[in-house]
Amino acid sequence: MEIEKLVHDIIDPLVENKEATGVRIMPTDDENEVLILVLGESNDVARLIGRGGSVADAIRKVVSVTGKLNDKHIRIKFESFDEEKKEKTL
């Protein structure tokens, strides 16, 4: 399952800084669940989430089709680099 490439193909046209945007598959306790972490600059993450989460919901729906074809539940979490920096300084 090339889920990372699929997510990149979906989000790359939506972000300004493609080089700073990353997609990682994170480990989970459930073998039937896939957690995808999308990291980027705060303005790009805001664009990917969209007003009221509409863009994020659309991305999740498209990616969930791939998960259903592979009997996996796919979750996508969006985080910005700025949030990580704030957490490290606290």
DSSP file (Angstrom, degrees, kcal/mol; ACC not computed):
  #  RESIDUE AA STRUCTURE BP1 BP2  ACC     N-H-->O    O-->H-N    N-H-->O    O-->H-N    TCO  KAPPA ALPHA  PHI   PSI    X-CA   Y-CA   Z-CA
    1    1 A M              0   0    0      0, 0.0     2,-1.0     0, 0.0     3,-0.3   0.000 360.0 360.0 360.0 118.5    0.0    0.0    0.0
    2    2 A E     >  +     0   0    0      1,-0.2     4,-2.1     2,-0.1     5,-0.1  -0.409 360.0 145.2 -93.5  55.5    1.6    3.3   -1.2
    3    3 A I  H  >  +     0   0    0     -2,-1.0     4,-2.5     1,-0.2     5,-0.2   0.863  66.1  55.5 -67.3 -36.7   -0.4    5.4    1.2
    4    4 A E  H  > S+     0   0    0     -3,-0.3     4,-2.5     1,-0.2    -1,-0.2   0.924 109.6  46.7 -61.9 -43.7    2.4    7.9    1.8
    5    5 A K  H  > S+     0   0    0      2,-0.2     4,-2.8     1,-0.2    -1,-0.2   0.901 111.0  52.6 -64.9 -40.6    2.7    8.6   -1.9
    6    6 A L  H  X S+     0   0    0     -4,-2.1     4,-1.7     2,-0.2    -2,-0.2   0.931 110.8  46.4 -60.0 -46.3   -1.1    8.9   -2.3
    7    7 A V  H  X S+     0   0    0     -4,-2.5     4,-2.7     1,-0.2     5,-0.3   0.915 112.8  50.2 -64.5 -42.4   -1.2   11.5    0.6
    8    8 A H  H  X S+     0   0    0     -4,-2.5     4,-2.7     1,-0.2    -2,-0.2   0.924 108.5  52.6 -60.1 -43.9    1.7   13.4   -0.9
    9    9 A D  H  < S+     0   0    0     -4,-2.8    -1,-0.2     1,-0.2    -2,-0.2   0.836 113.6  44.7 -61.3 -32.3    0.0   13.4   -4.4
   10   10 A I  H  < S+     0   0    0     -4,-1.7     4,-0.2    -5,-0.2    -2,-0.2   0.913 120.6  36.0 -77.5 -44.0   -3.1   14.9   -2.8
   11   11 A I  H >X S+     0   0    0     -4,-2.7     3,-1.5     1,-0.2     4,-1.0   0.771  97.3  77.9 -86.8 -25.9   -1.5   17.5   -0.6
   12   12 A D  G >< S+     0   0    0     -4,-2.7     3,-0.7     1,-0.3    -1,-0.2   0.880  94.1  49.9 -55.2 -43.4    1.4   18.7   -2.7
   13   13 A P  G 34 S+     0   0    0      0, 0.0    -1,-0.3     0, 0.0    -2,-0.1   0.705 110.6  53.3 -67.9 -14.9   -0.8   20.9   -5.0
   14   14 A L  G <4 S+     0   0    0     -3,-1.5     2,-0.2    -4,-0.2    -2,-0.2   0.650  98.1  72.4 -93.5 -16.3   -2.4   22.5   -2.0
   15   15 A V    <<  -     0   0    0     -4,-1.0     3,-0.2    -3,-0.7    29,-0.1  -0.673  63.4-148.2-104.5 155.6    0.8   23.7   -0.1
   16   16 A E  S    S+     0   0    0     -2,-0.2     2,-0.8     1,-0.2    -1,-0.1   0.878  93.6  44.7 -83.4 -42.2    3.2   26.5   -0.8
   17   17 A N    >   +     0   0    0      1,-0.2     3,-0.6    24,-0.1     4,-0.3  -0.771  62.0 171.4-109.8  87.5    6.4   24.8    0.6
   18   18 A K  G >  S+     0   0    0     -2,-0.8     3,-1.0     1,-0.2    -1,-0.2   0.827  76.8  58.8 -64.6 -33.1    6.4   21.2   -0.7
   19   19 A E  G 3  S+     0   0    0      1,-0.2    -1,-0.2     3,-0.0    -2,-0.1   0.790 106.0  48.5 -68.9 -27.3    9.9   20.6    0.6
   20   20 A A  G <  S+     0   0    0     -3,-0.6     2,-0.5     2,-0.0    -1,-0.2   0.439  93.9  91.8 -92.2  -0.3    8.9   21.4    4.2
   21   21 A T    <   -     0   0    0     -3,-1.0     2,-0.3    -4,-0.3    19,-0.2  -0.840  56.7-176.2-100.4 127.9    5.8   19.2    4.1
   22   22 A G  E     -A   39   0A   0     17,-2.7    17,-2.8    -2,-0.5     2,-0.4  -0.909  18.1-157.0-126.3 152.4    6.2   15.6    5.3
   23   23 A V  E     +A   38   0A   0     -2,-0.3     2,-0.4    15,-0.2    15,-0.2  -0.995  18.9 176.7-126.9 125.5    4.0   12.5    5.5
   24   24 A R  E     -A   37   0A   0     13,-2.5    13,-3.2    -2,-0.4     2,-0.6  -0.981  28.0-135.6-131.6 141.6    4.9    9.8    8.0
   25   25 A I  E     -A   36   0A   0     -2,-0.4    11,-0.2    11,-0.2    -2,-0.0  -0.865  29.2-154.4 -92.4 123.3    3.2    6.6    8.9
   26   26 A M  E     -A   35   0A   0      9,-3.1     9,-0.9    -2,-0.6     2,-0.1  -0.704  19.5-103.7-100.0 148.5    3.2    6.3   12.7
   27   27 A P        -     0   0    0      0, 0.0     2,-0.3     0, 0.0    -1,-0.1  -0.401  38.7-174.3 -70.5 146.6    3.0    3.0   14.6
   28   28 A T        -     0   0    0      5,-0.2     5,-0.0     2,-0.1     7,-0.0  -0.902  34.8-122.1-133.7 164.4   -0.2    2.0   16.3
   29   29 A D  S    S+     0   0    0     -2,-0.3     2,-0.5     1,-0.0    -1,-0.1   0.754  96.0  73.1 -76.6 -25.2   -1.3   -0.8   18.6
   30   30 A D    >   -     0   0    0      1,-0.1     3,-1.5     2,-0.0    -2,-0.1  -0.811  69.0-154.3 -96.7 122.7   -3.9   -2.1   16.1
   31   31 A E  T 3  S+     0   0    0     -2,-0.5    -1,-0.1     1,-0.3    -2,-0.0   0.685  96.0  56.4 -69.8 -16.6   -2.6   -3.8   13.0
   32   32 A N  T 3  S+     0   0    0     40,-0.1    41,-3.3     2,-0.0     2,-0.4   0.343  97.0  79.4 -94.3   6.3   -5.7   -2.9   11.1
   33   33 A E  E <   - b   0  73A   0     -3,-1.5     2,-0.5    39,-0.2    41,-0.2  -0.929  58.6-165.2-118.1 139.7   -5.2    0.8   11.8
   34   34 A V  E     - b   0  74A   0     39,-3.0    41,-3.2    -2,-0.4     2,-0.6  -0.989   4.8-160.3-123.2 124.8   -2.9    3.2   10.0
   35   35 A L  E     -Ab  26  75A   0     -9,-0.9    -9,-3.1    -2,-0.5     2,-0.5  -0.924   7.5-165.5-106.4 121.7   -2.0    6.6   11.5
   36   36 A I  E     -Ab  25  76A   0     39,-3.1    41,-3.0    -2,-0.6     2,-0.6  -0.922   3.8-157.9-109.8 126.9   -0.7    9.1    9.0
   37   37 A L  E     -Ab  24  77A   0    -13,-3.2   -13,-2.5    -2,-0.5     2,-0.6  -0.915   2.7-162.8-105.9 122.5    1.0   12.3   10.4
   38   38 A V  E     -Ab  23  78A   0     39,-3.0    41,-2.8    -2,-0.6     2,-0.4  -0.930  11.8-171.3-106.4 117.7    1.1   15.2    8.0
   39   39 A L  E     +Ab  22  79A   0    -17,-2.8   -17,-2.7    -2,-0.6     2,-0.3  -0.869  19.7 130.0-111.4 141.8    3.7   17.8    9.1
   40   40 A G  E     - b   0  80A   0     39,-1.5    41,-2.2    -2,-0.4    42,-0.3  -0.979  57.9 -57.6-169.8 178.2    4.2   21.2    7.6
   41   41 A E     >  -     0   0    0     -2,-0.3     4,-2.7    39,-0.2     3,-0.4  -0.361  57.7-108.3 -67.5 154.0    4.5   24.9    8.1
   42   42 A S  H  > S+     0   0    0      1,-0.3     4,-2.3     2,-0.2     5,-0.2   0.851 117.8  50.5 -58.5 -38.8    1.6   26.5   10.0
   43   43 A N  H  > S+     0   0    0      2,-0.2     4,-1.6     1,-0.2    -1,-0.3   0.876 112.9  47.1 -69.0 -34.4    0.2   28.3    7.0
   44   44 A D  H  > S+     0   0    0     -3,-0.4     4,-2.2     2,-0.2    -2,-0.2   0.897 111.7  49.8 -71.3 -40.1    0.3   25.1    4.9
   45   45 A V  H  X S+     0   0    0     -4,-2.7     4,-2.1     2,-0.2     5,-0.2   0.903 109.1  52.6 -64.9 -40.0   -1.3   23.1    7.6
   46   46 A A  H  X S+     0   0    0     -4,-2.3     4,-2.6    -5,-0.3    -1,-0.2   0.904 109.7  49.1 -60.5 -40.3   -4.0   25.7    7.9
   47   47 A R  H  < S+     0   0    0     -4,-1.6    -2,-0.2     1,-0.2    -1,-0.2   0.886 110.7  50.4 -66.1 -38.6   -4.6   25.4    4.2
   48   48 A L  H  < S+     0   0    0     -4,-2.2    11,-0.2     1,-0.2    -2,-0.2   0.821 113.6  44.9 -70.6 -30.6   -4.8   21.6    4.4
   49   49 A I  H  < S-     0   0    0     -4,-2.1     7,-1.7     6,-0.2     6,-0.8   0.902  97.4-169.6 -78.5 -42.3   -7.3   21.7    7.2
   50   50 A G    ><  -     0   0    0     -4,-2.6     3,-1.8    -5,-0.2     2,-0.4   0.044  39.3 -33.7  77.4 171.2   -9.4   24.4    5.6
   51   51 A R  G >  S-     0   0    0      1,-0.3     3,-1.3     2,-0.2     4,-0.1  -0.496 134.8  -5.0 -67.7 121.1  -12.3   26.4    7.0
   52   52 A G  G 3  S-     0   0    0     -2,-0.4    -1,-0.3     1,-0.2    -2,-0.1   0.640 124.3 -71.4  69.5  13.4  -14.2   24.3    9.4
   53   53 A G  G <> S+     0   0    0     -3,-1.8     4,-2.5     3,-0.1    -1,-0.2   0.652  94.6 137.9  79.6  15.2  -12.0   21.3    8.5
   54   54 A S  H <> S+     0   0    0     -3,-1.3     4,-1.8     1,-0.2    -4,-0.2   0.886  71.0  44.7 -65.8 -39.9  -13.6   20.9    5.1
   55   55 A V  H  > S+     0   0    0     -6,-0.8     4,-2.5     2,-0.2    -5,-0.2   0.925 113.6  50.6 -70.3 -43.0  -10.3   20.2    3.2
   56   56 A A  H  > S+     0   0    0     -7,-1.7     4,-2.6     1,-0.2    -2,-0.2   0.907 109.7  51.4 -59.7 -42.3   -9.1   17.8    5.9
   57   57 A D  H  X S+     0   0    0     -4,-2.5     4,-2.2    -8,-0.3    -1,-0.2   0.901 109.8  49.2 -61.7 -41.5  -12.4   15.9    5.7
   58   58 A A  H  X S+     0   0    0     -4,-1.8     4,-2.1     2,-0.2    -2,-0.2   0.911 111.2  49.2 -65.2 -42.3  -12.2   15.6    1.9
   59   59 A I  H  X S+     0   0    0     -4,-2.5     4,-2.4   -11,-0.2     5,-0.2   0.930 111.3  50.3 -61.3 -45.0   -8.6   14.3    2.2
   60   60 A R  H  X S+     0   0    0     -4,-2.6     4,-2.1     1,-0.2    -2,-0.2   0.886 109.3  51.2 -61.8 -39.5   -9.6   11.8    4.8
   61   61 A K  H  X S+     0   0    0     -4,-2.2     4,-1.0     2,-0.2    -1,-0.2   0.920 111.3  46.6 -65.3 -43.6  -12.5   10.6    2.7
   62   62 A V  H >X S+     0   0    0     -4,-2.1     4,-0.8     1,-0.2     3,-0.6   0.929 115.7  45.2 -64.4 -44.7  -10.3   10.0   -0.4
   63   63 A V  H 3X S+     0   0    0     -4,-2.4     4,-1.6     1,-0.2     3,-0.4   0.823 103.3  64.8 -70.4 -30.8   -7.6    8.2    1.6
   64   64 A S  H 3X S+     0   0    0     -4,-2.1     4,-2.6     1,-0.2    -1,-0.2   0.801  92.9  62.9 -64.0 -27.4  -10.2    6.1    3.4
   65   65 A V  H <X S+     0   0    0     -4,-1.0     4,-1.9    -3,-0.6    -1,-0.2   0.925 103.2  48.4 -61.5 -43.8  -11.2    4.5    0.1
   66   66 A T  H  X S+     0   0    0     -4,-0.8     4,-1.0    -3,-0.4    -1,-0.2   0.900 111.0  51.5 -61.9 -40.7   -7.6    3.1   -0.1
   67   67 A G  H ><>S+     0   0    0     -4,-1.6     5,-3.2     1,-0.2     3,-0.6   0.911 107.7  51.1 -62.9 -43.0   -7.8    1.9    3.4
   68   68 A K  H ><5S+     0   0    0     -4,-2.6     3,-1.2     1,-0.2    -1,-0.2   0.868 106.2  55.2 -63.9 -36.0  -11.1    0.1    2.8
   69   69 A L  H 3<5S+     0   0    0     -4,-1.9    -1,-0.2     1,-0.2    -2,-0.2   0.764 115.7  39.2 -66.4 -24.1   -9.6   -1.7   -0.2
   70   70 A N  T <<5S-     0   0    0     -4,-1.0    -1,-0.2    -3,-0.6    -2,-0.2   0.160 115.2-112.4-110.7  16.3   -6.8   -3.0    2.1
   71   71 A D  T < 5S+     0   0    0     -3,-1.2     2,-0.3     1,-0.2    -3,-0.2   0.874  76.0 128.8  53.4  43.0   -9.0   -3.7    5.1
   72   72 A K      < -     0   0    0     -5,-3.2     2,-0.6    -8,-0.2   -39,-0.2  -0.949  58.6-135.1-126.2 146.8   -7.4   -0.9    7.1
   73   73 A H  E     -b   33   0A   0    -41,-3.3   -39,-3.0    -2,-0.3     2,-0.5  -0.912  27.6-156.6 -97.9 120.6   -8.8    2.0    9.1
   74   74 A I  E     -b   34   0A   0     -2,-0.6     2,-0.4   -41,-0.2   -39,-0.2  -0.864  11.7-174.1-106.6 128.0   -6.8    5.1    8.2
   75   75 A R  E     -b   35   0A   0    -41,-3.2   -39,-3.1    -2,-0.5     2,-0.5  -0.942   8.1-157.3-115.7 141.8   -6.5    8.2   10.4
   76   76 A I  E     -b   36   0A   0     -2,-0.4     2,-0.4   -41,-0.2   -39,-0.2  -0.978   6.2-170.3-122.3 129.6   -4.8   11.4    9.4
   77   77 A K  E     -b   37   0A   0    -41,-3.0   -39,-3.0    -2,-0.5     2,-0.5  -0.969   9.8-151.0-119.5 133.8   -3.4   13.9   11.8
   78   78 A F  E     +b   38   0A   0     -2,-0.4     2,-0.3   -41,-0.2   -39,-0.2  -0.898  20.5 169.7-107.0 129.4   -2.2   17.4   10.8
   79   79 A E  E     -b   39   0A   0    -41,-2.8   -39,-1.5    -2,-0.5     2,-0.3  -0.994  22.3-139.5-138.3 145.8    0.5   19.2   12.8
   80   80 A S  E  >  -b   40   0A   0     -2,-0.3     4,-1.4   -41,-0.2     3,-0.3  -0.729  20.9-125.5-101.9 154.7    2.6   22.2   12.1
   81   81 A F  H  > S+     0   0    0    -41,-2.2     4,-2.1    -2,-0.3     5,-0.2   0.853 110.6  61.9 -62.2 -35.3    6.3   22.7   12.8
   82   82 A D  H  > S+     0   0    0    -42,-0.3     4,-1.9     1,-0.2    -1,-0.2   0.876 101.3  51.7 -60.7 -38.6    5.4   25.8   14.8
   83   83 A E  H  > S+     0   0    0     -3,-0.3     4,-2.2     1,-0.2    -1,-0.2   0.891 108.2  51.7 -65.4 -39.1    3.4   23.7   17.3
   84   84 A E  H  X S+     0   0    0     -4,-1.4     4,-1.9     1,-0.2    -2,-0.2   0.898 108.6  50.9 -64.1 -40.6    6.3   21.3   17.8
   85   85 A K  H  X S+     0   0    0     -4,-2.1     4,-1.4     1,-0.2    -1,-0.2   0.899 109.9  50.2 -63.7 -40.8    8.6   24.2   18.5
   86   86 A K  H  X S+     0   0    0     -4,-1.9     4,-0.9     1,-0.2    -2,-0.2   0.907 109.8  50.6 -63.1 -42.6    6.2   25.6   21.1
   87   87 A E  H  < S+     0   0    0     -4,-2.2     3,-0.4     1,-0.2    -1,-0.2   0.877 108.8  51.9 -64.8 -37.5    5.8   22.2   22.8
   88   88 A K  H  < S+     0   0    0     -4,-1.9    -1,-0.2     1,-0.2    -2,-0.2   0.808 108.3  51.2 -69.8 -29.5    9.6   21.8   23.0
   89   89 A T  H  <        0   0    0     -4,-1.4    -1,-0.2     1,-0.2    -2,-0.2   0.667 360.0 360.0 -82.7 -15.5   10.0   25.1   24.7
   90   90 A L     <        0   0    0     -4,-0.9    -1,-0.2    -3,-0.4    -2,-0.2   0.478 360.0 360.0 -78.7 360.0    7.4   24.5   27.4
